[in-house]
Amino acid sequence: MVEKSILRKRRKYIFCNNCKCETEHTCEGEQYRDYPNYQDNGIIGFVERGGYRLWICSGCKTGSLEEYYIFDVTSDDYKDENMWTFTYYPARNEFQIKSKEFKQLKEKLTNIYRETLGAYNNNLTVLCALGAYSGEIGHVSGAKQATRPAKSAAL
């Protein structure tokens, strides 16, 4: 007879890059480390936890790694400072814009378009704005380079 695990596997809905929708994922493994911070009187003030979880999509069976950090408060002194962050690998492409192919667009503008789109998809907002700005200047000016007027011989 096969024994069933006493511990239930955690389930969570995460956007799956393969399925292109939010699907149920099962936590297959977790590794974490706690960093307790003791107050002067020996009581734990807060605990920082950093760790990793391996999530498997229930639909397509592909895996995603979650890296997380939790700042857990156990003392009233830090009660309003609970915080947590997490990142998934590979990065979720739920809100990313896919590149389009333009047949009659000049190569220089095509390169600017691809770079701007890549900057946008990677949350590089300043770089994205600069790319869009340079693309607009190139489009308005006909992608011609400005030339300096020739120096006069009188100087």
Residue pairs with C-beta under 8 A, 6 or more apart in sequence:
9 26
9 27
9 28
10 26
10 27
11 24
11 25
11 26
11 27
12 24
12 25
12 27
12 55
13 22
13 23
13 24
13 25
14 22
14 23
14 25
14 55
14 57
14 64
14 88
14 92
15 21
15 22
15 23
15 92
15 94
16 22
16 23
16 25
16 57
16 59
16 60
16 62
16 64
17 62
17 90
17 92
17 93
18 57
18 59
18 60
18 62
19 57
19 59
19 60
23 57
23 58
23 59
23 60
24 57
24 58
24 59
25 55
25 56
25 57
25 58
25 64
26 55
26 56
26 58
27 53
27 54
27 55
28 54
28 55
28 56
28 63
29 53
29 54
30 51
30 52
30 53
30 54
31 51
31 52
32 49
32 50
32 51
32 52
33 49
33 50
33 51
34 47
34 48
34 49
35 47
35 48
35 49
35 50
36 44
36 46
36 47
37 44
37 45
37 46
37 47
37 48
38 44
38 45
39 45
39 75
39 77
43 74
43 75
44 74
44 75
45 73
45 74
45 75
45 77
45 78
46 71
46 72
46 73
46 74
46 75
46 78
46 81
47 72
47 74
48 69
48 70
48 71
48 72
49 68
49 69
49 70
49 72
50 68
50 69
50 70
51 67
51 68
52 65
52 66
52 67
52 68
53 65
53 66
53 68
54 63
54 64
54 65
54 66
55 63
55 64
55 65
55 66
56 62
56 63
56 64
57 63
57 64
64 88
64 89
64 90
65 88
65 89
66 86
66 87
66 88
66 89
67 86
67 87
67 88
67 89
68 84
68 85
68 86
68 87
69 84
69 85
69 86
70 83
70 84
71 81
71 82
71 83
71 84
72 82
73 79
73 81
73 82
93 121
96 121
97 117
97 120
97 121
99 113
99 114
99 117
102 110
102 113
105 113
106 143
108 138
108 143
109 135
109 138
109 139
109 143
112 131
112 134
112 135
112 138
113 135
115 131
116 128
116 131
116 132
116 135
119 125
119 127
119 128
119 131
120 128
